[in-house]
Every structure is written in C-alpha cells, then in structure tokens.
Amino acid sequence: KIWIGNIDSKLSEYQLLKLIESAVSSSGGQIDSFDFLYTMSGKGSRVPRGYAFVTVSTRQAATLVINKLNKMVINGRELQVRYANATSSNKQTSSSSSLTGGPLPSVLSAGRSDSNIDKQDKIRQLEAKLKSLEEGNSSMKNSSSSRFKPY
C-alpha cells in the first residue's frame, strides 16, 4: 500500500489515477485499489484532503511507483510518495517493529505497559479503592438516616 501526499486540490481523482496507472503499467503490475480521500465542506461539496492511498499488485511495482512519482512537481506542488504506515487495525507488534526497523524507542512507547505484573497490581489497587468507596457509602447511608430532617 502506497501513500501519496501533498496533492494539489486542482488535481482530479482521474488525473492522479492515470498518472499512477502509467507508472504501474511500465512495471507489469496493476492497481488493486485506489482511495482518493475527500472532506465534506459545510456547503455539502467534496473537498480533496490532499492525499490518497494506492494498493498495487506487487512490491516491485510499488517501489517503481514510489521512485517515479516521489518529488514529482504537479501544479507547483511536490508529491510525497512512500509506503503507507500500518493501520491501528494491525495490532501485531512484529509488524510495527519491522516497519520502523526495530523496536519502538522508549519515548514512543511511553505510557504502554506490556507487563502482566503491572496490570495485576493496578487491578488490585483499583479494587481496593472501589471497596473503600463502597464502605464509605454504606457508612454515609447509616449516618444520614439517623440525622434530623427538618421537613
């Protein structure tokens, strides 16, 4: 899957598709899917977001498309073309480490805790807090029933 960004708003979906087709056909590959993304304006019209996704049949064809289209200037804007990042639906840690060339730096993984021990400790702390709150509520009910009510 390839991400194409910095697309000029005057470049139509059809024009971009034809440009990609010409790059893919020279490699013998084919386009499997093409997503040109739009945003709906307040008036109800579609406005291009400035990027698109293309899935091609082979990795070789994808590399060729990236090499041909990356940094190409169209309508005064330089296209940015690269492999698309993995989506959040791919929850495999091996795929994220292979995309970045290794494990995530500690700064990017801050706040994550894969340790089951930490999770169990947090669960125990939350259960204890919940129990103390429940005990506090039951003592409040007993004391409130014995209070004088002026009405």
N, C-alpha and C positions, 0 to 999 in steps of 0.2 A: 504494500500500500504506500502510495506517494502523497505527500502534502505539497500543494502549490500555493504559495502565499504572495502577498503584495500585488495582487491582481488589480489592475485599473478598473474602476467602475464602468467605464465605457466599453470594456472588452466583454463581448457577449458570451454566453454559455456555449453557443455553437462555434464561435471563433476559437475559443480555448480548446474545445473538443477536437476540432480539425487540426489544430497545432499539435496536440498530443498524439492524435492518430498518425500524423506524418512521422513523428519521432518513433512511435511504436512499430509501425509497418516496416521501417527500414531494418529493424532487428528481427523481424519474422514473428513477433509476438502479437498479442491482441489485448484490447481493453476489456476487462471483466466487469468493472463497474466504474461509474463516474458520478461524483456528487459535487455539484456546484451549489454552494450554500447562500441562502438569502435571509434577510431580516424583513419582517413586515413593518412598514412605516405606519405612522398614525393615520395616514390617509388611506391605508389599505393596499398600497402598492408595494411590490417587492423591490428591495434594495440589495444589491450584491454585498456580501460580507467581506469580500476581498481575498477569499481563499477557497480552495477546492481539494477534494480527495479523489485519487485515481488508483484503481487496483488493476494491475496488468498481470498477464498470464505467467511470466517467468521473472526470476530475479535479474537475469541478464537484460531483459527488456526494460525493467525498472531502472537499472543502473544506466542504461543508454539514455532513457528519457531524462533522468536527472542530469547527466552530463551535457545533453543537448539544450535543455531548457533553463537550467540554473544560470542566473546572472544575465539572462536574455532581456534586453530592454524592449518593452512593448508600451506604446503610448507614453513614453517618457518615464516609465517605472520599471525597475529591475526586478524580474521574477525571482522569488526564492523557492527553490525546489529541493526537497530532501525526503528521505524515508519518513513516513508518519510515525509518531510516537505511539507506543502501546496504549490502548484504552484502559480505563479502570475496570472494564469487564474481564480483562485478562488478569486474574488475581494470582498468577504464578510468579513466585519470587525469582525463579530461574530466568524467566523471560525479561524481567526488569534488570537483572544483573547482566544479562547478555547484551541488552541494548546499550547500557552505559559502559560496557567494557569491564565490569567488575561489580563488587558490592557497592551499595549506596554509601556515600560519605555520611559520617555521623550527623552532620548539620542537616542533611535532607531527611534523615530518618529520626530526627528529634521528636520526642513525644510518642514514638512507637515502642511498644514493649512486647517482644515475642516470647518472653519468659513466662512459662505457666505458673511459676512460683510467685511472681509479682502479681499476676491476675488473681490467684487464690488469696493472697494477702489483702488485696484491695476488696475482694468479695467479703472476707471476714470483717474488715473494717466497716464496710457499708452495712452488713448485717448487725454488727454491734451498735452502730449509730441508730439504725432503724428500731432495734429493740429498746434502746434508751428513750427514743422519742415516743414509742408506744407506751412505755411505763410512765413517762411524764404525762401523757394524755390521760391515762387511766387515773392518776392521782389528781389531775385537774378536774376530772368529772366528779370524783368523790367530794372534793372540797367545794366545788361550785354548787352542788346540790344542798349542802348544809348552810350556804350563805343566805343571809336575809335578802328577800326580794321585796322591794318597796311597792310593787304593783299588784 
